[in-house]
Amino acid sequence: MVGAAARLTAAALAACWSLPALAATAAAVDAPDSGWRIAGQCREGQPQGGYMLRAGDGRLRVQGAFNQGQRVGSFIFWTARGTRVAHVPFDADRINGTLSLWYDEAADDRDGPRKLVAGYRAGERHGLTRSWYADGRLRAEYDYREGALISARAWSDAGLAYDEARSRAMADADRAVDAEYLDALLATVRRHLPDCAPPPAQQHA
């Protein structure tokens, strides 16, 4: 049983690397823009096929695909500067495959430093999750099986290894913050779906 002090410490450590990105990076992806351009098709009232969301300046901000209204394949997110910050794989509207996140610290349209690589199966963490500090040093390694945490190892930004209890507490804090961050990114898609509403019925005199 992890003590409350260890949980609070781990949560604070997680906040140091994740929460600023949650606010800043999600805002950078979905910055206010009156000229959003949505490219997508519909079938039977649901999004269907390839999907692209561009800002008013023409930059691609989100790319993905739908099948009968469900997200499928890769959804990729870029900031206004053209920096890729997330690759989210879907199968039947659930995250499935290897999710990748990058820090939003690139000076141009190159990828920033990698932040997170996490395996998912049917919407649950499955397999290895690895995270890095922005300077490239390994931050944590967590092993999951069908959503359950099997093992955890974590290191401070000075390279000091944490004990298992602290590493597990850090894993719990990271997982909650990562989920909130992903939801903030995916909300960009939810707010900018193709208009699949049927045309209004014509009035006959």
C-alpha positions as CSV (number, residue, x, y, z in Angstrom):
1,M,0.0,0.0,0.0
2,V,1.5,3.3,-1.1
3,G,1.4,6.0,1.6
4,A,-0.3,9.3,1.0
5,A,3.0,11.2,1.2
6,A,4.5,9.1,-1.6
7,R,1.4,9.6,-3.7
8,L,1.5,13.3,-3.3
9,T,5.2,13.4,-4.1
10,A,4.7,11.3,-7.2
11,A,1.7,13.4,-8.3
12,A,3.8,16.6,-8.0
13,L,6.6,15.0,-10.0
14,A,4.1,14.0,-12.7
15,A,2.7,17.6,-12.7
16,C,6.2,19.0,-13.4
17,W,6.3,17.3,-16.8
18,S,2.7,16.7,-17.8
19,L,0.4,19.4,-16.6
20,P,2.1,22.4,-18.4
21,A,2.0,20.4,-21.6
22,L,-1.7,19.5,-21.0
23,A,-2.6,23.2,-20.9
24,A,-0.1,24.6,-23.4
25,T,0.1,21.9,-26.0
26,A,-3.6,21.2,-26.1
27,A,-4.3,24.9,-26.4
28,A,-1.6,25.1,-29.2
29,V,-3.4,22.4,-31.2
30,D,-6.9,23.9,-30.7
31,A,-6.0,27.6,-30.7
32,P,-9.0,29.9,-31.5
33,D,-9.2,30.3,-35.2
34,S,-12.2,31.6,-37.1
35,G,-11.0,29.9,-40.3
36,W,-11.0,26.2,-39.4
37,R,-11.5,24.1,-42.5
38,I,-12.8,20.6,-42.1
39,A,-12.3,18.1,-44.8
40,G,-14.4,14.9,-44.4
41,Q,-17.3,13.0,-45.8
42,C,-20.4,11.5,-44.3
43,R,-22.4,8.3,-44.8
44,E,-25.8,7.7,-43.3
45,G,-25.4,10.7,-41.0
46,Q,-21.9,9.6,-39.7
47,P,-18.4,10.7,-40.5
48,Q,-16.9,8.3,-43.0
49,G,-13.4,8.1,-44.6
50,G,-10.4,10.4,-44.4
51,Y,-10.6,13.5,-42.1
52,M,-8.4,16.6,-42.1
53,L,-8.6,19.7,-40.0
54,R,-6.7,22.8,-41.1
55,A,-6.4,26.2,-39.6
56,G,-7.1,29.4,-41.4
57,D,-3.5,29.7,-42.6
58,G,-3.8,26.3,-44.3
59,R,-1.6,24.4,-41.8
60,L,-2.7,20.9,-41.1
61,R,-3.6,20.5,-37.4
62,V,-5.3,17.1,-37.2
63,Q,-5.5,14.1,-39.6
64,G,-7.3,10.8,-39.2
65,A,-10.1,8.7,-40.5
66,F,-13.6,7.5,-39.5
67,N,-15.6,4.3,-40.3
68,Q,-19.3,4.6,-39.6
69,G,-18.6,7.5,-37.2
70,Q,-15.9,5.6,-35.2
71,R,-12.3,6.7,-35.2
72,V,-10.0,4.2,-37.0
73,G,-6.3,4.2,-37.8
74,S,-3.9,7.0,-36.9
75,F,-5.0,10.4,-35.6
76,I,-2.1,12.8,-35.7
77,F,-2.0,16.3,-34.1
78,W,0.1,19.3,-34.9
79,T,0.4,22.7,-33.3
80,A,0.0,26.0,-35.1
81,R,3.8,26.0,-35.7
82,G,3.6,22.7,-37.5
83,T,5.1,20.7,-34.6
84,R,3.7,17.1,-34.3
85,V,2.8,16.4,-30.7
86,A,0.7,13.3,-30.8
87,H,0.1,10.1,-32.7
88,V,-3.0,8.2,-31.4
89,P,-3.9,4.9,-33.0
90,F,-7.5,3.8,-33.0
91,D,-9.5,0.6,-33.8
92,A,-13.3,0.8,-33.6
93,D,-13.1,4.1,-31.6
94,R,-10.8,2.7,-29.0
95,I,-7.1,3.4,-28.7
96,N,-5.3,0.3,-29.9
97,G,-1.6,0.1,-30.8
98,T,1.4,2.3,-29.9
99,L,0.5,5.8,-28.8
100,S,3.3,8.4,-29.1
101,L,3.6,12.0,-27.6
102,W,6.2,14.6,-28.2
103,Y,7.2,17.7,-26.2
104,D,6.1,21.0,-27.9
105,E,9.6,22.4,-27.9
106,A,10.7,22.3,-31.5
107,A,11.7,25.7,-33.0
108,D,10.1,24.9,-36.4
109,D,8.0,22.2,-38.0
110,R,10.3,19.4,-36.8
111,D,9.2,17.0,-34.1
112,G,10.1,18.0,-30.6
113,P,11.8,15.6,-28.1
114,R,9.8,12.4,-27.5
115,K,7.7,12.4,-24.4
116,L,5.8,9.2,-24.2
117,V,5.4,5.8,-26.0
118,A,2.7,3.6,-24.6
119,G,1.2,0.3,-25.8
120,Y,-2.6,0.0,-25.8
121,R,-5.0,-2.8,-26.5
122,A,-8.8,-2.2,-26.9
123,G,-8.6,1.1,-25.0
124,E,-6.4,-0.2,-22.1
125,R,-2.7,0.2,-21.4
126,H,-1.1,-3.0,-22.4
127,G,2.6,-3.7,-22.7
128,L,5.4,-1.2,-22.1
129,T,5.0,2.4,-21.4
130,R,8.1,4.6,-21.5
131,S,8.5,8.3,-20.8
132,W,11.4,10.7,-21.1
133,Y,12.4,14.1,-19.7
134,A,12.6,16.9,-22.3
135,D,16.4,16.6,-22.4
136,G,16.1,13.0,-23.6
137,R,16.8,11.2,-20.4
138,L,14.6,8.2,-19.5
139,R,12.0,9.1,-16.9
140,A,9.9,6.0,-16.4
141,E,9.1,2.5,-17.6
142,Y,5.8,0.9,-16.7
143,D,4.6,-2.5,-17.7
144,Y,0.8,-3.1,-18.1
145,R,-1.3,-6.1,-18.8
146,E,-4.9,-5.4,-19.9
147,G,-4.9,-2.1,-18.0
148,A,-3.3,-3.5,-14.8
149,L,0.1,-2.1,-13.7
150,I,2.5,-5.1,-13.4
151,S,5.8,-3.3,-12.7
152,A,7.1,0.3,-12.5
153,R,10.5,1.9,-12.6
154,A,11.1,5.6,-12.5
155,W,14.0,8.1,-12.2
156,S,14.4,11.7,-11.0
157,D,15.6,14.3,-13.5
158,A,19.0,13.9,-11.8
159,G,19.0,10.2,-12.8
160,L,18.3,8.8,-9.3
161,A,16.2,5.6,-9.3
162,Y,13.0,5.7,-7.2
163,D,11.9,2.7,-5.2
164,E,9.0,0.6,-6.4
165,A,6.3,2.2,-4.2
166,R,7.2,5.7,-5.4
167,S,7.5,4.5,-9.0
168,R,4.0,2.9,-8.8
169,A,2.6,6.1,-7.3
170,M,4.2,8.0,-10.1
171,A,2.7,5.6,-12.7
172,D,-0.8,6.2,-11.3
173,A,-0.4,10.0,-11.4
174,D,1.1,9.9,-14.9
175,R,-1.8,7.8,-16.2
176,A,-4.4,10.2,-14.9
177,V,-2.7,13.2,-16.4
178,D,-2.0,11.5,-19.7
179,A,-5.7,10.6,-20.0
180,E,-6.7,14.2,-19.3
181,Y,-4.2,15.4,-21.9
182,L,-5.4,13.0,-24.5
183,D,-9.0,14.0,-23.9
184,A,-8.1,17.6,-24.4
185,L,-6.4,16.8,-27.7
186,L,-9.3,14.6,-28.9
187,A,-11.8,17.3,-28.0
188,T,-10.4,19.2,-30.9
189,V,-11.8,16.6,-33.2
190,R,-15.1,16.4,-31.4
191,R,-15.5,20.2,-31.8
192,H,-14.7,20.1,-35.5
193,L,-16.5,17.1,-37.0
194,P,-17.9,17.1,-40.5
195,D,-21.5,18.4,-40.7
196,C,-23.4,15.1,-41.3
197,A,-26.9,16.5,-40.5
198,P,-29.4,15.8,-43.2
199,P,-30.4,18.9,-45.3
200,P,-33.7,20.5,-44.2
201,A,-36.8,19.2,-45.9
202,Q,-37.9,21.5,-48.7
203,Q,-41.2,23.4,-48.1
204,H,-43.8,23.0,-50.9
205,A,-46.3,25.8,-51.5
